Amino acid sequence: MKTHLNLMPMGYRRGQLIRLRLTQWAVMWLISAAVTVLVGWTQWSQYQAGSAKLTSLKIRYEPIEAMKGEVAGLTEKIDALQRRESLALSLADERSMLGLVGLLSQARDACEGRISIGQLDLRRNEDGQAATSVLTLSGVAMDDIAVARFTSALREANAFVGVDLKSTGSSNIGELETRTYTMECTF
């Protein structure tokens, strides 16, 4: 049951209905626009904060980047120096071998030809900090006096840390009785 009766003309009622709907939709559009602007502003402020943080981090990272370049340069220099060092050490080893052969020749000459070196063996020990080399000599001598003179001449050369006569023995070369020896020279 109706309690009221609308006597307004139909054109006016239609206009009133259109205005009501337009007002409702305008409110909805305004609320949507306000929410969009609010979300956009929030995103923009987060972007600005992130951009500022990124800029500050880039400024803090610049010295690290410079150090990284310096480390790469220093690593290349270290590698070059290590290559030069290994070359210099290998050349020094070659010279020391020539000097070593010269020392052995001088010690042999001190024995007036009464001793010969039959075998020469060089071993390198690279234990820990100090690298040492051990030269093992073996050969034949005319007598024990020649072996003693040869050992003494090697010790007097002051080129070795230690000269140790490891063993001697007797042998025969044809009808001649000789002495064999084995010694180690550490340097």
C-alpha positions as CSV (number, residue, x, y, z in Angstrom):
1,M,0.0,0.0,0.0
2,K,1.2,3.4,-1.0
3,T,1.3,6.3,1.4
4,H,2.2,9.0,-1.1
5,L,1.4,9.9,-4.6
6,N,4.0,11.7,-6.9
7,L,2.2,14.2,-9.0
8,M,5.4,15.6,-10.6
9,P,5.5,15.4,-14.4
10,M,7.4,12.5,-16.0
11,G,10.1,14.7,-17.6
12,Y,10.9,16.3,-14.2
13,R,11.0,12.9,-12.5
14,R,13.3,11.5,-15.2
15,G,15.7,14.5,-14.8
16,Q,15.6,14.0,-11.0
17,L,16.5,10.3,-11.5
18,I,19.3,11.2,-13.9
19,R,20.7,13.8,-11.5
20,L,20.6,11.3,-8.6
21,R,22.4,8.7,-10.7
22,L,24.9,11.2,-11.9
23,T,25.6,12.3,-8.4
24,Q,26.0,8.7,-7.2
25,W,28.4,7.9,-10.1
26,A,30.3,11.1,-9.6
27,V,30.8,10.3,-5.9
28,M,32.0,6.8,-6.9
29,W,34.4,8.2,-9.6
30,L,35.7,10.8,-7.1
31,I,36.3,8.1,-4.5
32,S,38.0,5.9,-7.1
33,A,40.1,8.9,-8.3
34,A,41.1,9.8,-4.7
35,V,42.1,6.2,-4.0
36,T,44.1,6.1,-7.2
37,V,45.9,9.4,-6.3
38,L,46.6,8.1,-2.8
39,V,48.0,4.8,-4.0
40,G,50.0,6.7,-6.7
41,W,51.4,9.1,-4.2
42,T,52.4,6.3,-1.8
43,Q,54.2,4.5,-4.7
44,W,55.9,7.7,-5.8
45,S,57.1,8.4,-2.2
46,Q,58.4,4.9,-1.9
47,Y,60.2,5.3,-5.3
48,Q,61.8,8.6,-4.1
49,A,62.9,7.0,-0.8
50,G,64.4,4.0,-2.7
51,S,66.1,6.3,-5.2
52,A,67.7,8.3,-2.4
53,K,68.9,5.2,-0.7
54,L,70.3,3.8,-4.0
55,T,72.2,7.1,-4.5
56,S,73.6,7.0,-1.0
57,L,74.7,3.4,-1.5
58,K,76.3,4.2,-4.8
59,I,78.3,7.0,-3.2
60,R,79.4,4.6,-0.4
61,Y,80.3,1.9,-3.0
62,E,82.5,4.1,-5.1
63,P,85.6,3.7,-2.9
64,I,85.1,-0.1,-2.9
65,E,84.9,-0.1,-6.6
66,A,88.1,1.9,-6.8
67,M,89.8,-0.5,-4.4
68,K,88.5,-3.5,-6.5
69,G,90.3,-2.0,-9.5
70,E,93.4,-1.4,-7.5
71,V,93.3,-5.0,-6.2
72,A,93.1,-6.3,-9.7
73,G,96.0,-4.1,-10.8
74,L,98.1,-5.2,-7.8
75,T,97.2,-8.9,-8.4
76,E,98.5,-8.5,-12.0
77,K,101.7,-6.9,-10.6
78,I,102.1,-9.7,-8.1
79,D,101.8,-12.3,-10.8
80,A,104.3,-10.5,-13.0
81,L,106.7,-10.2,-10.1
82,Q,106.3,-13.9,-9.2
83,R,107.1,-14.8,-12.9
84,R,110.2,-12.6,-12.8
85,E,111.2,-14.2,-9.4
86,S,110.8,-17.7,-10.7
87,L,112.9,-16.8,-13.8
88,A,115.6,-15.2,-11.6
89,L,115.6,-18.2,-9.2
90,S,116.0,-20.6,-12.2
91,L,118.8,-18.5,-13.5
92,A,120.4,-18.4,-10.1
93,D,120.1,-22.2,-9.8
94,E,121.9,-22.6,-13.2
95,R,124.7,-20.3,-12.0
96,S,124.9,-22.2,-8.7
97,M,125.2,-25.5,-10.6
98,L,128.2,-24.0,-12.6
99,G,129.7,-22.7,-9.4
100,L,129.1,-26.1,-7.7
101,V,130.8,-27.9,-10.5
102,G,133.7,-25.5,-10.2
103,L,134.0,-26.1,-6.5
104,L,134.0,-29.9,-7.0
105,S,136.7,-29.5,-9.7
106,Q,138.9,-27.4,-7.3
107,A,138.4,-29.9,-4.5
108,R,139.4,-32.7,-6.9
109,D,142.5,-30.8,-8.0
110,A,143.5,-30.5,-4.4
111,C,143.8,-34.3,-4.3
112,E,146.3,-34.2,-7.2
113,G,144.2,-36.5,-9.4
114,R,143.9,-39.3,-6.9
115,I,140.1,-39.2,-6.7
116,S,137.3,-39.2,-9.3
117,I,133.7,-38.4,-9.1
118,G,131.6,-41.1,-10.7
119,Q,128.1,-40.0,-9.9
120,L,126.5,-36.7,-8.9
121,D,122.9,-36.4,-7.6
122,L,121.2,-33.2,-6.7
123,R,118.0,-33.2,-4.6
124,R,116.0,-30.1,-3.6
125,N,114.1,-30.2,-0.3
126,E,111.5,-27.4,0.0
127,D,110.4,-28.0,3.6
128,G,108.7,-25.1,5.3
129,Q,110.5,-21.8,5.3
130,A,114.0,-22.8,4.1
131,A,114.7,-24.6,0.8
132,T,117.8,-26.8,1.1
133,S,119.6,-28.8,-1.5
134,V,121.5,-32.0,-1.0
135,L,124.3,-33.0,-3.3
136,T,125.2,-36.7,-3.2
137,L,128.6,-37.7,-4.6
138,S,130.0,-41.1,-5.1
139,G,133.2,-42.2,-6.8
140,V,136.5,-43.9,-6.6
141,A,139.8,-42.8,-4.9
142,M,143.2,-44.2,-4.8
143,D,143.3,-44.4,-1.0
144,D,141.7,-43.0,2.2
145,I,144.0,-40.0,2.3
146,A,142.6,-38.8,-1.1
147,V,139.0,-39.2,0.3
148,A,140.0,-37.2,3.4
149,R,141.7,-34.4,1.4
150,F,138.6,-34.2,-0.9
151,T,136.3,-34.0,2.1
152,S,138.5,-31.4,3.7
153,A,138.7,-29.3,0.5
154,L,134.9,-29.3,0.2
155,R,134.5,-28.2,3.8
156,E,137.2,-25.4,3.4
157,A,135.3,-24.0,0.4
158,N,132.6,-22.7,2.8
159,A,130.0,-23.3,0.2
160,F,128.2,-26.0,2.0
161,V,126.3,-26.1,5.3
162,G,127.5,-29.6,5.9
163,V,129.8,-32.1,4.2
164,D,129.2,-35.7,5.5
165,L,131.1,-38.7,4.4
166,K,128.4,-41.4,4.5
167,S,130.4,-44.5,3.5
168,T,133.7,-45.8,2.2
169,G,134.5,-49.2,0.9
170,S,137.2,-51.0,-0.9
171,S,137.1,-52.1,-4.6
172,N,139.5,-53.4,-7.2
173,I,140.1,-51.8,-10.6
174,G,142.1,-54.3,-12.5
175,E,145.0,-55.1,-10.2
176,L,144.8,-51.8,-8.4
177,E,143.1,-51.7,-5.0
178,T,141.0,-48.6,-4.6
179,R,138.5,-47.0,-2.2
180,T,134.9,-46.1,-3.0
181,Y,133.1,-43.3,-1.2
182,T,129.7,-41.7,-0.8
183,M,129.2,-38.3,0.7
184,E,126.4,-35.8,1.1
185,C,126.9,-32.0,0.8
186,T,124.1,-29.8,2.1
187,F,123.6,-26.2,0.9
